[in-house]
Amino acid sequence: MNCILLPKNATSISDPEQVIHIKEVLKCQVGDSLTIGEIGGNIGKATITHINDNEVLLTDVTLDKKPPAKLDLTVVLALPRPKVLRRLIMDMTSLGVNKLIIVNSYRSQKSYWQSPLLNRIDEFVFEGLQQAIDTVPLVVEFKKRFKPFVEDEFPALLVDENAEGEQSHAVIAHPYATQSWKTYLDIAKSKTNHKDTMPKVLCIGAEGGWIDYEVDLLCQHGCTSVSLGQRILRTETVVNVLLGHWLEA
Amino acid sequence: MNCILLPKNATSISDPEQVIHIKEVLKCQVGDSLTIGEIGGNIGKATITHINDNEVLLTDVTLDKKPPAKLDLTVVLALPRPKVLRRLIMDMTSLGVNKLIIVNSYRSQKSYWQSPLLNRIDEFVFEGLQQAIDTVPLVVEFKKRFKPFVEDEFPALLVDENAEGEQSHAVIAHPYATQSWKTYLDIAKSKTNHKDTMPKVLCIGAEGGWIDYEVDLLCQHGCTSVSLGQRILRTETVVNVLLGHWLEA
């Protein structure tokens, strides 16, 4: 937690994890300044006036800094093992992804959809925001039927609202694609009608990757299939490797 | 496991994890072809002749493909919580880091050095190799005393053997550095005496980052301190974001 995220107009903190973090990790005392953020709002500072077992009270709340910009990017992710979902969602939130659509895929086991972790998405987003000092939650949607999603909803994700209906690009990461990621980036750079190399949509498979049918269907609906090279990486690693290219540094 | 890593001249597999993977994840049967690698050697294929509860027997072993190139890069990592060490080492191995030096830092708790996970490093490297279809292990060293390491051993890491004693660059990731990562990359690109933008050494802090004294000491010994921007990322995320820039794709 690099900031404590609070509801609008809050002057007290009673969330047990936040209180423990302030007391035991940050080792704050009365009079100390704390980095805080308003959910969906600005980032700033507050001064601690009181600490007890269950509560931290604040004064001089100043929220004068905008949160970091989001990436204008939707990630379409095949439902992975629920165990890795927490870190994936934390990282995508921390790296500033705008929207995440979790879809079913051939290699997503049916039991994954029953996991109680799927009800804790908001919590993982919250963790990612507090890690990255951001306040605007990642939007997460679930699409349990792959084919209707790709055929009926996917194309709309590619329409760039700022460019009068122009089709933007989408990328699917696939270890066996013939085009490499670097070639893709070079081509994207050479096109003057795109201000940067970031696609509008990034499709990332789960453990075992996409099957050919899924790759083909996504490609028929506007995706370019790219390979990250000879080394096959974990889903989490791929997400960070790709998103790292557009980190505002 | 995208390949099964075996000792030289092996024609049978008896490692329980590998046997379970072949039977339960890959669902292989007699006659199927298996992607294998020789530890430290080539990658190739073999045909399965027999499967029982404890063993898989192979024939027609062909090892005709070189493993992917390593990055000419040493990562200096502050000892993190042992819990995250497994994924960090797996990912660095998968991404092709050549050498990892794990150092003590002010924010590495003393108890971390007692963790039994520190004796399982070879296992984590092995997992990373089998993930990425590589065969050459990451070299891992421990340096429990930060100051003597930086003063006496760090400068030697920066001497580029291929460039007749020329000093190569080293980077320390630090959220509060004034120079941004992007500026650093632009400057590196503009220098004609470096064929690419990859530093020779990358220093990455653990949870809570480096303290000023550590950043200063590393900078006195050849490091450039760079920030990844406003968003503060987990150690694992930083590793993948940075290393992803030099992935052979």
Contacts between the chains, C-beta under 8 A, distances in Angstrom:
chain1	res1	chain2	res2	distance
A	2	B	232	4.6
A	68	B	229	7.4
A	68	B	230	4.4
A	68	B	231	5.5
A	87	B	236	7.7
A	90	B	234	7.4
A	91	B	233	7.9
A	91	B	234	7.2
A	91	B	237	5.2
A	94	B	231	6.1
A	94	B	232	7.9
A	94	B	233	5.6
A	94	B	234	7.1
A	94	B	237	6.4
A	95	B	231	6.9
A	95	B	233	7.3
A	95	B	237	7.2
A	95	B	241	7.7
A	96	B	231	6.4
A	131	B	232	6.5
A	131	B	233	7.2
A	131	B	234	6.3
A	132	B	231	4.1
A	132	B	232	5.8
A	132	B	233	6.7
A	133	B	230	6.9
A	133	B	231	6.8
A	133	B	232	5.9
A	134	B	231	6.7
A	180	B	249	4.9
A	181	B	247	7.6
A	181	B	249	3.9
A	182	B	249	4.9
A	226	B	249	8.0
A	227	B	249	6.8
A	228	B	247	6.2
A	228	B	249	4.9
A	229	B	68	7.4
A	229	B	247	5.8
A	229	B	248	4.8
A	229	B	249	3.9
A	230	B	68	4.4
A	230	B	133	6.9
A	230	B	248	6.7
A	231	B	68	5.5
A	231	B	94	6.1
A	231	B	95	6.9
A	231	B	96	6.5
A	231	B	132	4.1
A	231	B	133	6.8
A	231	B	134	6.7
A	231	B	247	7.1
A	231	B	248	7.4
A	232	B	2	4.6
A	232	B	94	7.9
A	232	B	131	6.5
A	232	B	132	5.8
A	232	B	133	5.9
A	233	B	91	7.9
A	233	B	94	5.6
A	233	B	95	7.3
A	233	B	131	7.2
A	233	B	132	6.8
A	234	B	90	7.4
A	234	B	91	7.2
A	234	B	94	7.1
A	234	B	131	6.3
A	236	B	87	7.7
A	236	B	236	7.9
A	236	B	240	7.7
A	237	B	91	5.2
A	237	B	94	6.4
A	237	B	95	7.2
A	237	B	240	5.2
A	240	B	236	7.7
A	240	B	237	5.2
A	240	B	240	3.5
A	240	B	241	5.4
A	240	B	244	6.7
A	241	B	95	7.8
A	241	B	240	5.4
A	241	B	241	7.3
A	241	B	243	7.4
A	241	B	244	3.2
A	241	B	247	6.2
A	242	B	244	7.2
A	243	B	241	7.4
A	244	B	240	6.7
A	244	B	241	3.1
A	244	B	242	7.1
A	244	B	244	4.9
A	244	B	245	7.1
A	245	B	244	7.1
A	245	B	245	7.6
A	247	B	181	7.6
A	247	B	228	6.2
A	247	B	229	5.8
A	247	B	231	7.1
A	247	B	241	6.2
A	248	B	229	4.8
A	248	B	230	6.7
A	248	B	231	7.4
A	249	B	180	4.9
A	249	B	181	3.9
A	249	B	182	4.9
A	249	B	226	8.0
A	249	B	227	6.8
A	249	B	228	4.9
A	249	B	229	3.9
